[in-house]
Amino acid sequence: MKEVRILEKRIRELLDAYVDDVKARAPIKSEAVERAFRRVERHKLVEHFFDYREEREGFEKVSVDPARPSTDALRTIYSDSPLMTRLSGGLPSSSTSQPALVAQMLELLELTPGQRGLEIGAGTGYNAALMQEMVGETGHVTTIDIQEDVVAQTRRLLRAAGYDRIEVIARDGVLGCPENAPYDRIIATVGCPDISPSWTDQLSEGGFMLIPLQHGPEGFDPLARIWKDSEHVLGRFVGSSGFMSIQGELASEQKLSFADQKQARTGVSLAELPLPVSVGIWSDLDRPERMERQFALGLFLAIADERGSWSGVVEKARGACLFARGKADKVEVYGDVSLYDEFVQLCQRWERLGSPAMEKWALEFFATNSDNQPPEGENAWVIPREFTIEVARLRKANDDSSC
C-alpha cells in the first residue's frame, strides 16, 4: 500500500511538472485546457511506445504497465514529446502527438461544456480524453481510427482510465460518424490532403473543424479552421503542424514523401547562398519570431508552388533549395543550382505582396463535382484536391470575415 502511495505521489509530481512545462511554452492559455491536462493521466493510455535510437537508426520497443509504470517510462511519457505507438514497415503508423501541439490544437478548438466533438485519428485516446474533460458530462466525444487493433486497445485503455463515455469506432475517417452528428467541433489528428464532404455535412450550424491540411510536401500541414457559411465552405489558417498522413480513402499518393524530402538533403550541399528576403531583419529576430516568419514564408511557398514548404523548395528530379540548419540568413542548395533562382523569385514575390503572415490568408472550398467554378483573380491561388478545390487568397484590408 505504501508503494502505491509513493507511486501515485511521484506520478502527480511528474504530471504537474509536465503541465507546467507545456504551459511555459505558451500553448496552454485557458483554464479549461489546463484543467483537462492536469486531470488526464497520460501514462494510463500507453501500453508501449517505440523509442528511436540514433546509434541503431531504428526504433526500440518500450513496454509500459499502466498500473505500475517504471520511472524511466514515466519520465518519457511526461515530457513534451510525441510517442510512436505503432510501426508499419519500420515507419510510425500511430502515435500520441507532442503535448505542446495537442494543447495548441485544443486551445484553437475552443471546446465548452455540452458540446459534441468528433476526432479523426484516435491514437492512444489521450486527445479524446482531454476533449471529454472539456465538454463535461453533458457533452459527447466520438473518435475514429481505421486501424482495428488501435481501436481495440484505445477503447480498453479509455474504459480502464474512466473514460468509457467516449465512443471509439473502427472506421475509415473519411466517412465521419453520421449516427452521432451533428458536431460542434471536428478535429483531425492526422495530416489530411483534403477535407471530407462527410465532415462538412456533419458540422452543426455555427460549428467548425480544425484540420491539419497538407500543402506541398508530406508533413507540411498548416492548421486550417474551416466552417460553413450559407452555401459556402470557408477557412483560415490558425497554426502550424506536422503529422503522419491519414490512411484510407482520403489518402493520396505523395508527390514528395518524407523519404523523398530526406533524400533531397542527403550528402554535402553544392552551395550555401544568401537567403534572399529581409536578411538583416531576419537575423535580428529571436527564435520564436523567426520561426513564425519562416512559417509565413513557407506557407506562401507551399500555396504558390507545390514544391514549397517551411523547409524551402524540393523537387524530386532536380534537388532542393532549403533553409540552412542553424543559420538564419542562408540557404543550402542540393542538386541543380538553378533551383536557387526559382526560390529567389518566389521569395521576392512574397515580399512584393507585403510578406503576408498566416492570418492574412482567406480560404474557400468548392466541391469538385459542383457546377460552381472557383473564381479567378490576382493574388488567388487554386489548389485542386480529390474532393474539393481550394482557393487561397490574400484578404483585403477591410475583410474581417471569420468564424
N, C-alpha and C positions, 0 to 999 in steps of 0.2 A: 504493500500500500504506500509506503514511504517512497519507493522508487517511482511509482506512478505520479505522486505529487511533485517530485523533483522534476520528472519529465514534463509534466504539464506546465510547471513554472518556467522551465527552460524554453518550451515552445512559445509561451506567452511573451517572454522576453525577446525571442527572435522575431516573432510576428510584429511586435510593437516597433522594434528597431527597423525591420523591413519596411513597414508603412512609413515611418519617419524618413527613411532614406528616399523612398519613392516620392514622398511629399516634398522633400528638399529639392528634388529635380524639377519641381513645378507642375507635373501632370495632375496631382491631386489638389483640387482647389475648393471643392464644395464639401459641406458636412456630410451629405448623402453618400458620396463616393468614399470618403474617408471612413465613415461608419461601416460601410459594406466591406471594405478592405480589412478592417480590424475584426470583423465578425467571421469572415470565411477563412478557415484554416487550410491553406494551400496543400499541405502535406497529406491531408486526408483524401485528396483526389489524385494521388500519384502512387502507383504501384511499382513503377520502374521508369527510368529515363536513360537516354544514351548520351554519354559524356564524350565530346570529341577530344581525341588525343593527337596532338600535332606530331609527336615523335613516331606515331604509327600511321599517321594520315588516315585515321578511321575512328569509328565510334566504339566505345566500350559500354556495355550494359551495366547499369547500377540498379539493383533491386531495392525496393523500399517496402517496409511493413508499415502501413498507415497507423497501426495501433502502437507499434514500438519502433519508430524510425531511428536510425543511427544519427549520431551528432554530425558526421560528415554529410550525410544526405540532407539533414535539416539545413545545414549552412548553405548548401547549393539551392535547395528549394526556396529558402527565404533570402534570396538575393535577387537583384534586378536582372535576371537572366531568363531567356526562353528555355524551355525544357523539351527536347525532342523525345517523343514517347512512342513513335512508330517509325520503322525504316522499311523502305521498299526498294530493292535493287541497290542497297547501300546508301540511299538518299532518304531524308526525312519525308514522311507521308502524313504525320500527325504530330501535334505539339500543343503545349500550353505557352501562350505568347509571352513576350517580355512584359513584366508587370507595369513598367512605365508606359508602354504602348496601350496596354489594357486600360490603365487609368485614364489616359488621354482620350481614348475612344468612349469610355463610359461618361466622361465629362461632356463630350460632344453629343452623346445620346440623350442627355437631359431626361432621364427616367424619373417618374414621380409615382407615388403610391396609387395603386389601382389600374395602372396601365398594363397593356398586353404587348409582349415582346416576342419576336421571332429571331433566332440566331441561326445562321448558316455556317456550319462547321463547329461541331460540338467539342472537339479536342478532349480534354480531361473533364470538362464540366465546370472548370473554375470560373470562367466568364459568366456562364449561365447562373451559377450560384450567386455571384456578385449582383447580377441583374435581378435575381429573385429577392435578394435583400433590399434592393432599391424600390421594387414595385410592391413589396409587402404582401401580406396575406390576402389582400383584396385584388392583387394583380396576378398575372399569369405569364410564365415563360415557357416557350417551346424551343427546343434546339434540335437541329437536324444534322446527320452525318451520313455520308454514303458508305462508310466502312462499317459493316455489321459488327465486327469484333470490337471496334472502338465504341460503338453504341452500347453493346452488352456490358463492357467494363464501366463506361461512364454512368450508365443507368444504375449499376450496382453500387458504385462508389458514392454517387449523389444520395442514394437512398440511405446508405450507411452513415453519411455525414449529416443526415437530417433534412435533405432537400428532395424528398420524394414527391413533392407537388410539381416539380419540373418535369415536363414531358420530353423524353429523349426518343427520337424517331429515326429509324434506319430508312433513308430515302435519298434520292438524288436531290440536292438542294435546289436545283433549277425549278422544281415543282412547288417549292414553298410548302405550306401546310394549310390548305383552304378550310379544313374542318375546324380549325381554331381561329380563323380570320373573323373580322379584320384586326390588324395590328396597328398599335400606335407607333411602334418602332420596329424596324427590321435592321439587323446588323449582320454583316458578313465578316468572318474572321479568317478569310482566305482571299488570295488575290483573284480578282474577277475580270476576265477580258470583256465582259458585257454585263448589263443588268437584265434579269429575267423578267419577261412580261408578267409572270405569275406574281412576282414580288410587288410590282406596281399595282396589279389588280387587288392584292390582298392588303394594301395600305388603307387605313381608316382615313376619314376626312380630317385634315389637319395633321396627319401623321407624316413621318419621313423615314427614309432609310439612310444608313451610313455604310458606304461600300468602298473597300479598297479597290478602286477601279484602275486596272492596268492601262498605262500609257507608255508606249515604246517597249523596251525590253522586259523580259520576265523579271518580276521582283520590284519594279518601279510602280508602286500602287498608291498614288495620291488618294487621300480620303475624300470622298465626294458625298455631300449631303444632298439627297435627291427627294423631291416631293412632287405631288400632283397639284396643278393649278388650273381648274376648269378643264379644258381639253388638252392642256399642255403638261409635259413632264420636264421639270426644270431642276437645276442643280447648281452647286458651287463647291469649290474646293475649301476644305477646312483643316487639312493637316497632311502630314506625310506618313508613309508606312511602307513596309516591305514584307510580303507574306509568301509562303509556298502557294502554288497555284491550285485553284479549285479543280476537282475531279468531276467526271460525269459529262452530261450533255453540254454544259456551259463551257467546258474546257475547249481550248483551241490549240492548234499546232503553233509552237512558239517560233517566231522568226529569229529571235535572239534569246536563247535559253540561258539559264545560269551557267551552264557548261560553256556555251559559246562566249559569254562575257569573260569568264575566267581565262579561256584560251586566248582571247584577244590581248590579254595583259601578260602573257607568258614571255619570259625572256627579258632581254635588255631593250629599253626603248631606243628607237633610232634617233630621236631628237627630243630635247627639252626646250620648249619655246614659251614666250610670254603669254599669259592669259590676256586676251585682247579686250577685256572690259573693266573699267574702273579699277585699275590695278592699285593705285595709291590708296583709294578709299577702302578697297577690299582688304589690303594688308593691315590697315589700321584697326579694323573691326575685331572685337573679341570673338571667341569661338561661336557662341550661340547665334549672334547676329550674322556672322559669316556663313554659318550653316544655313540659316534662313534665306540668305541672299543666294547661296549656291543652289538651294532647292528651287527658288523662284526662277533662276536661270535654267536649271534642269527641267523644270516643268514646261517652260516655253520650248526648249529643245525637243521634248517629247511630243508636244502638241504640233509644232511646226514641221517635225521630221521624225518619222517612226524609228530612226536610228538613235534618237537622243534620249538621255535620262540625266539624273543628277550626277552620274559618273562622267558624262561627256557624250561622245558620239562613237558608236561601234557599228561597223559594217563587216559582216562575216567574211566576205570575199576580199576586202581591202585592208582591214586592220582597225585601228582605233585612235582617237584623239581624246585623252582623258585628263581630268583634273589631277595634277601631280600630288602624290601622297606626301603629306607633311609640309607642303609648300603652297602658300595661299595665292601666289601670283604666277604660277607656272602650269603648263600642261605637258603631258608626255605623249609622244606620237609613236605608235607601233604600226609597222607595215607601210602603207602608201602615205608618204609625207604630204601629198596634195589634199588629204583629208583635213589638214590643218586650215587650209584656205577656206574650205566649206564651213568648218567650225567657226572661223572668224566671221564669215558672212552672217551666220545665224546669230552670233553674239552681238554683232553690230546692229542687226535688225531689232533685237531685244532692246538695246539701248535707244534706238530711234523711237521705239514705241513707249519710251519712258521707263524702261526696266520694270515692267509690271510685276507686282508681287502676287502671291497666290490668291488673295481676296479680290483682285481686280478682274477675275475671270467669271463669266456667266455661262452656264451650260444649258443646252436644251436637247432633248432626245426625241427622235422620230422613229416610229416603227418601220422596219424595212419593208413591210408589206402594206404600208399606208399610202394613200393617194397624195397625202400632203408631202410636198417636196421641201427639203431643208433650204432655208433662204441662203442666198449668196451675197457677199458684200465684202468690203475692205475690213481687214482685221477680224475675219471669221474663218475658222479652220474646220473642215468637215472630216470626221473620223468614222469611216464605215466599220460596223461591227456585225455580229451574226444576227442579232435580233433587233438592234437599234442602229440608228445613225446619230452620232453625237456631233453637235455643233458647239464649238468653244469659241467664244468671242470676248473681246475686252469690253467691260462695262463702261458706259458713258459716265461722265462726272455726276450727273443728276439722277443716275439709275440706282435706287436704293432698294430694289425688289429683293426680297429674301423670305425664307421660311424660318 
